[in-house]
Amino acid sequence: MTSRAPLTIVHVVFSSRLAGGERHCLDLVQAQCALGHRVHVVGPATSAVRQALDPAAQYHGLALPLARGARLRRIVDRLNADICHGHLGPACKAVAQVSSAARIGTLHVGYKEHHHARMDGLICVNTAQRRLLSQFEGAATVIFNWAPRRQASDMGDLRAELGLQPHHLLVGSLGRLHKTKGMDVLVEAFRRSAPDDAVLAILGEGEELSALARLAGGDPRIRLLGFRKDVNAALEAMDLFVSPSREEAFPLAILEAMRAGLPVIASATQGPLEMLAGQPAQIVPIGDVNALGEAIAATLSRISTVPRALRTATSYDVSAYDRAGAVDRILAFYREVIARNRVQRAIAPHHPRSGMGHA
């Protein structure tokens, strides 16, 4: 295999909804298809991933969540795939049962031994993850995520949809409504500290929806908008972006907010601490309602002194998050792992990790 030979790549993502890891997978699939690779995706038969998939890729839907590892192995064998790439823990757990392709996992959340220990290679999305992999036997590299390409949207203007006037200040957040995302902290901080002419829009769906609605207490300023396809259009309508997560490896939403030139406030989780180091953004302690509320109030007070039409976008250095460069590094890592597996099989055919890949 030459360094430029097309690869047969199988991505695995078992989520039914589109959040950060799923959107990253979709954009990576699109980029790999554009470069001429043979790309397949395995996931649930009914999945939002399937609906959003690049038409150049082939989707393999699994009707039931039973024996997914064995069924994935048969698909990979039939395709004679070079790479099987898992996204998020359940997918990596299934990828671990593959034996005929190099097994790659991306740590969209973090390393878990029962999900990732049997991978041939792991892609870390921040440097802290890489430092914590001292016990991992496979290959590992750090490749930052990137903001997915902007997609055309037929959605309307979010500010008009919410009935906002030019003087209203729109605070926004984006993510799964899960406890780890800290949306409860944001709702409470906003209720305590935001001015009366501010509105909070939370984009996303998940198990915490009812709890957040109760926490909002009927405050008409707080809008839970559910899943939105028009992420970039929504960001452009905002005045401030907040990421209140309790855990975060590499939040694509922050990167998209940076691209949109929004002021950003984020909790001091693993990913934002690295992404926002030296950037004109604010970091607050994890789960600290008072600190987050004070940061929101102070930022909105500063923003409100300049009419919206006259504001200058916040400037960030996003050169480290180049899409084309990251895609090239992922493909180079694939080939590195394939070559590494070939060498391991040649020198230690009965090693416990043997049979873990082929070219």
N, C-alpha and C positions, 0 to 999 in steps of 0.2 A: 504494500500500500504506500503510495507516495503521499507527501504532505498536502497535496492538493486534490487527492482522489475524493470523490463524493462519499459520504458516509451514510449508512442506514441507521437512523436515530429513532428510538422509541422514547417518548416522554410519557410519564405516568403522573396523573393528578386525579385524586379521587374526590375532590370537592365538588359539591353541586352548585356553589355560588362563586361569584367572581370577587375576590379580594386581592390583596397585594401579591401573594405568591402565585395565584392563578393568572393574574394579569401579566406578571413577569414571564411565566411559562408561555403564554400566548404570543407575547412579543418576541421571545426567543425563537419560537417555532416559525414565526413569520420571517425573521431574519435568516434563519437557516434554510428555509425554503427558497428565499431569494438568492442565496448563494449556491443553489443547485443540489443541496443534500436531499436525500429521501427521508422525509419526516413523517412519523406516525405519532398519534396520541392515544393513550388508553385511559379510560375513565368510565364513570357511570353512564348507562345508556341515556338517561335523561339528565343532562348537565348544562349549565350555562356556558361552560367551557366549549362544549360541542357547537353551540349556536354561534359563538364568537370566533371559531377557529378559521385560520387561513384556508381558503379552498384548495390550496396546493398540498395541504397535509391531509392524511387519511385518519379518520377517527375510528377507534374500535371500542364500542360501547359494551359494558358488562351489565347485564340486566339485574343481577343480584350480587350482593356483597359477600358471597360465599366463595371460599377457596380462591381468592383473588390472586394469590401468589402463584399457584399452580396454573391458573388460566393465563396469567401474564407470561409465565415461562413458555407456554405453548405458542403464544402469539410471537414472542421474541424468536423462538426457534424457527417458526415457519417463515418469518421475514428474513432470517439469517442476519439479524441486526448486529451492528458493531457496538452500539452504545444503548444502554437502557438507563434513562435519567429520571430519577424520582424527585418530585416536588412536594414537600411537606411530609411529616412523619409517617402516616399510614401508607402513602405511596412508596416510601423508602423501605418500609417493612416488607412490602410485596416484592420490590426490586431485589431484595436480599435473596430471594428464592430463585432468581435467574442464574443460570450457569454458563450460557453460551455467548454472553455479551459482557463487555466491561460495564460495571455497575457504578453509576455516579449518583450522588445526592447533593442537592443544594440546601444549605442550612438556613432556610427562610426564617425559622424561629430559633432554633438552637440545637445543640448536639444531645441526643438521647441514645444511650448505648443500645437499647432494645430495637431502635429504629435504624441506627446508622453504623453500628460496629462492623457489620459484614460488607459494607460498601468497599469497592476497590478505590474509589476516589471521592473526596468531599470538596465542594466549593463553599468556602466561607464567604459571607457577605460583609464581614468587618474583621479587623485585625484581632480584636479581643477573642473572637471565636477560634481563630487559628492558634492562639496561645494556649487555649484550653484543651487542645487535642493531643496532648503528650502520650496518651495511651492508645491512640488510634493507629492501627497497623498499615492502613492504606496510604495512598497519596493524598495530599491536601494542598489547596492553594487559596489565596484571597482574590476574589474578583467582585468588585462592587457592582451592585445593581445599577440600573439607569432608569430614567423616566421613560415609560413606553411612548411610542409615537402618538401624537395627537390624532384622535379619530374624529371624522366628520360627525356632527350631531344635528338631529332635527328637533332638539329640545329648544324651548324658548328661553328668554332671559330670566334668570333665577330671581333677580331683584324685582322684576315686574310681577313674576309669579307670586312672590311673597308680599306684594303690595308695598314695597319700600319706596320712600322718597329719597332724594339725593342726600339729605342730612342724616338718614339712618345709617348706623354702623353695623355691618354684617360680619359677625364672627363665625367661622366655619371649622368643621372637623370632618374627617373622613375615615371610616374603618368599620370592621365588623363590630357589632354590638355584643361584645364579649367582655367579661370582667377584666381580662388582661389589658383591654384597650383603655380603661380608665374613663369612659364617658360619664360615669357617675360623678367622678371628681370634677369634670368640666361643668356638668349641669349645676352642681352645688356651688362651685366657684362663681359661675356666671350669675346665678340667682342672688348671691350675696353681694357681688361687687360691681357688676356691669351697670352702666347708666341706663336710664329709662328709654333712651332712643336707640339702644343697641338690640340686635336680634341675633340669636344663636341658631345656626342651621347645622344639624348633624346628618351626614349622608352615610347610610349603611343599614344593614339588616342583621338580625341575629337574636339570640335567646334573651338578651337583656332589654329588648324593646319595651315590654310591659313595665319592667322595673324602672326604666328611665322615665317613662310617661308618668308613673306615680311620683317619682322624685321631682319632676318638673312642677308638680302641684298645680297644674292649670295655668301656669305663667304663659301668657300669650306671646311672649318674646321668644320662647323656646320652641323650635320646630324640628320634629323628627321626620325626615323626608324619605327614609327608606333607601333602597338601592337606586342609583342613578347611573345611566350610561354616559351622561354629559359631564364627566368629572372636570375636564379642563375649562369648559364654559362656566361651570359652577365656581371653580376657583377664581376665575376672572371677575366674578361678581362679588367676591368677598373683599373685606378690608383687612382682615387678620385671620391667620390660620393657627390653630392650636392642636398639638398632639399630646394628649394627657396620659399616654399609655403607662402601664405598670411594667410591661415587658415589650421590648421592640428591638429586633436585630438590624433591620434596615427598612425603614418605612418609606415606601414609594411615594406615599401621599406628601411627605415632607419635601421630597425631591421635586415633585410636581408643583408644590406651593412655591419653592425656590425659583423654579422656572417661570412661574407666573409673577414673580417679583413681589410676593406678599411678605409682610412682616410675619415672623414665625416665633411662636412660643412652644417649647417642648419640654417634657419631663426628662430627667437625667437617666434615661435608659441607655443600654449598650450602643445601639445604632446612632441615635441622635448625638450622643456625646462625641462620637468620631466625626459624623457628617457635618456638625455645626461648629466644630472647633475652629476658632478664628473667623467665623462668619458673623454677620450682623444680625444675630438671633439671640433669644433669651432662653436660658435653661433654668428650670425650677425643680425642686426636689420632687421625687416620685410620691404621688398620693397626698401632697400637701395642698389642701383646699385653699388655705389662706394665702400662701405664696402664689398660687396660680391666679387667684382672684385679684390680688394686688398687681400682678404683671399684666393681666387683661385690662384692668382699670387704667393703669398708667399708660399702656400703649394706645388705648382708645382715646384717652385725653390728649395725647400728643397728635394722633392722627386727625382728630376733629378740628384742629386749628387750621387745617388746609382743606379747601373744597375738594371733593373727590376728583373732579375733572382736572385739577391742577397738581395732583400728587405725583411725585416721582417714584417709580418702581424701586423697591429694595434690590440692590445689586449683590449677587452671590457668585462665588467662584465654583462653577460646576464642572470644571475641566476634567476632574477625576472620574466623572460619571458619563463618559462617552460611550454611546451605544455600539458603534462599529468596533471600537477597540475592545470592548468587553466581550462582544460576540466572538471576535478573533481569538481572544485568550481562552474562552470556553472551548472552542474547537481545538486549539493547541493542547489544552489539558486533556481532552478526550484522547487525542493521539498519544500523548505521554502515558496515559493510563493503559491504553491498548498495548503499547510497547513494553511497559513495565510488566503487565500480565504475561506477555509472551516470554519474557526473560525468566520470570518466576516459574513458569510451567516447564521451561527447558532445564533449569538447574535444580528444581525441587518438585518433580511431578507428584510426589506423595505428601507434599506440605499441606497442612489443613486449609490453606487459602488457594490451593491449586484448582484448576478448572474454572477460574473466575473470569475468564475473558478470552477473546480471540480477536484477531485482526479482521 
